[in-house]
Amino acid sequence: MYLGRAFISIFIFSILLLSGCSLSFEDASNDTLKAIEESLGEEKKETNETSDQFNYYLPPGYEVDSAATNNIVLTHKEQTYILFINPFEPDDSKVIYESTLEGYDSPEVEETFTENGEFGYVIIDRLDDEKEEFYEITVGVGGVKMTTVTDPDNMEKSADTMMEIVSSVEVQGEES
């Protein structure tokens, strides 16, 4: 888990561009929480991508960088996302959330939502970088989570798209 966080942090720092004018973290995180909560109640996106064990929605402009049994690395422009799927955990499971939360000392934001039998969450934590203001964001539903690193200006859009992808995941052999 820590290796994954380190990989994301190092990789993203090496490719993200600097932002000009930025939102405050408070505004960005509030907007992000609203977007996540709203997306839980929305109709799921139709799947358009298939892996060995599951199907999922891949938004336009996103590319699959690499795929393993339970992980997919996606990129959009110069931002990297990691999608993790535990096919044995249902949409109302808190197991992945609880194990993910253990990896943080004290996250800036930790919110959970329950909607239509789904347990959703968002965890946001500032990365240690004195020159830049970057945050690691993890969103999830049940046994599916997605993580990226972004700045406050892109936080809401990134998290909203991540929730669209996470919510769309269908394990093969299960009914949606």
C-alpha positions as CSV (number, residue, x, y, z in Angstrom):
1,M,0.0,0.0,0.0
2,Y,2.8,2.5,0.9
3,L,4.7,1.5,-2.2
4,G,1.6,2.3,-4.3
5,R,1.3,5.8,-2.6
6,A,5.0,6.4,-3.2
7,F,4.7,5.4,-6.8
8,I,1.8,7.7,-7.4
9,S,3.5,10.6,-5.7
10,I,6.8,10.3,-7.5
11,F,5.2,9.7,-10.9
12,I,2.7,12.5,-10.6
13,F,5.2,15.0,-9.3
14,S,7.3,14.3,-12.3
15,I,4.6,15.1,-14.8
16,L,2.1,17.6,-13.4
17,L,2.2,21.1,-14.6
18,L,2.1,24.1,-12.4
19,S,-1.2,25.9,-12.0
20,G,-1.6,29.7,-12.3
21,C,-4.4,30.8,-10.0
22,S,-5.6,28.2,-7.5
23,L,-8.6,27.6,-5.3
24,S,-8.1,27.4,-1.6
25,F,-8.0,23.9,-0.2
26,E,-11.1,24.5,1.8
27,D,-13.1,25.6,-1.3
28,A,-11.7,22.8,-3.4
29,S,-12.4,20.1,-0.8
30,N,-15.9,21.3,-0.1
31,D,-16.7,21.4,-3.9
32,T,-15.2,17.9,-4.2
33,L,-17.3,16.5,-1.3
34,K,-20.5,17.9,-2.9
35,A,-19.6,16.4,-6.3
36,I,-18.8,13.0,-4.8
37,E,-22.0,12.9,-2.8
38,E,-24.1,13.9,-5.8
39,S,-22.5,11.3,-8.1
40,L,-23.4,8.5,-5.7
41,G,-27.1,9.2,-6.4
42,E,-26.7,9.4,-10.1
43,E,-27.2,6.7,-12.7
44,K,-24.1,4.7,-13.3
45,K,-22.1,5.3,-16.5
46,E,-22.4,2.5,-19.0
47,T,-19.3,0.3,-19.1
48,N,-17.2,0.6,-22.3
49,E,-13.9,-1.1,-21.3
50,T,-13.2,-4.7,-20.3
51,S,-10.5,-6.4,-18.3
52,D,-10.0,-10.0,-17.4
53,Q,-12.3,-9.8,-14.3
54,F,-14.4,-6.7,-14.7
55,N,-16.0,-4.1,-16.9
56,Y,-15.8,-0.3,-16.3
57,Y,-16.5,3.1,-17.8
58,L,-13.4,4.7,-19.3
59,P,-14.1,8.4,-20.0
60,P,-13.0,10.0,-23.3
61,G,-9.4,11.1,-23.3
62,Y,-8.4,8.5,-20.6
63,E,-6.0,5.8,-21.6
64,V,-5.1,2.5,-20.0
65,D,-1.4,2.6,-19.1
66,S,-1.1,-0.8,-17.6
67,A,-3.4,-3.5,-16.2
68,A,-3.0,-6.3,-13.7
69,T,-5.5,-8.6,-12.1
70,N,-6.9,-6.1,-9.6
71,N,-5.2,-2.8,-10.7
72,I,-5.4,-0.6,-13.7
73,V,-3.3,2.5,-14.2
74,L,-5.0,5.2,-16.2
75,T,-3.7,8.5,-17.6
76,H,-5.6,11.6,-18.7
77,K,-3.4,14.3,-20.2
78,E,-0.5,14.2,-17.8
79,Q,-2.3,12.9,-14.7
80,T,-2.1,9.3,-13.5
81,Y,-4.9,7.4,-11.7
82,I,-4.8,3.9,-10.1
83,L,-8.0,1.9,-10.1
84,F,-8.1,-1.0,-7.6
85,I,-10.8,-3.6,-7.6
86,N,-11.4,-6.3,-4.9
87,P,-14.1,-8.5,-6.6
88,F,-15.0,-10.2,-3.4
89,E,-16.2,-7.0,-1.6
90,P,-19.8,-5.8,-2.3
91,D,-20.8,-2.2,-2.9
92,D,-21.7,-1.7,0.8
93,S,-18.4,-3.1,2.2
94,K,-16.2,-1.0,4.4
95,V,-13.1,-3.3,4.2
96,I,-11.2,-1.4,1.5
97,Y,-12.1,2.0,3.1
98,E,-10.8,0.9,6.5
99,S,-7.6,-0.6,5.2
100,T,-7.0,2.5,3.0
101,L,-7.6,4.8,6.0
102,E,-4.9,2.9,8.0
103,G,-2.3,4.2,5.5
104,Y,-2.8,7.8,6.7
105,D,-1.7,9.4,9.9
106,S,-4.3,12.2,9.9
107,P,-5.9,12.9,6.5
108,E,-7.2,16.5,5.7
109,V,-10.6,15.1,4.7
110,E,-12.2,11.8,5.5
111,E,-15.9,11.6,4.5
112,T,-18.2,8.6,4.0
113,F,-21.6,8.4,2.2
114,T,-24.3,5.8,2.0
115,E,-26.7,5.9,-0.9
116,N,-28.8,3.2,-2.5
117,G,-27.1,0.5,-0.6
118,E,-23.6,1.7,-1.6
119,F,-20.9,2.8,0.8
120,G,-18.9,5.6,-0.7
121,Y,-16.0,7.5,0.6
122,V,-13.4,10.2,-0.1
123,I,-10.0,10.6,1.6
124,I,-7.9,13.7,0.8
125,D,-4.4,14.3,2.2
126,R,-1.8,16.9,1.5
127,L,1.5,15.6,0.2
128,D,4.7,16.8,1.8
129,D,6.1,19.3,-0.7
130,E,7.1,22.8,0.4
131,K,7.1,24.2,-3.1
132,E,3.8,22.9,-4.5
133,E,0.4,22.3,-3.1
134,F,-0.6,18.7,-4.1
135,Y,-3.1,16.4,-2.6
136,E,-3.6,12.6,-2.8
137,I,-7.3,11.8,-3.3
138,T,-8.9,8.4,-3.0
139,V,-12.5,7.8,-3.7
140,G,-14.3,4.5,-3.5
141,V,-17.4,2.4,-3.4
142,G,-17.4,-0.9,-1.5
143,G,-14.5,-3.0,-2.9
144,V,-13.4,-0.5,-5.6
145,K,-11.2,2.5,-5.1
146,M,-9.3,5.0,-7.2
147,T,-6.4,7.2,-6.3
148,T,-4.6,10.2,-7.9
149,V,-2.6,13.2,-7.0
150,T,-3.8,16.7,-8.0
151,D,-3.8,20.3,-7.0
152,P,-6.8,22.2,-5.6
153,D,-7.8,23.6,-9.0
154,N,-8.4,20.1,-10.4
155,M,-9.5,18.4,-7.3
156,E,-13.3,18.5,-7.9
157,K,-13.1,17.4,-11.6
158,S,-10.7,14.6,-10.8
159,A,-12.7,13.3,-7.9
160,D,-16.0,13.5,-9.9
161,T,-14.6,11.6,-12.8
162,M,-13.0,9.1,-10.5
163,M,-16.3,8.4,-8.8
164,E,-17.9,7.9,-12.3
165,I,-15.3,5.2,-13.0
166,V,-15.4,3.6,-9.6
167,S,-19.2,3.5,-9.6
168,S,-19.4,1.9,-13.0
169,V,-17.2,-1.2,-12.2
170,E,-19.0,-4.5,-12.8
171,V,-17.3,-7.7,-11.7
172,Q,-17.8,-10.2,-14.5
173,G,-20.3,-12.9,-13.6
174,E,-22.3,-10.6,-11.3
175,E,-25.5,-8.8,-12.2
176,S,-25.5,-5.0,-12.0
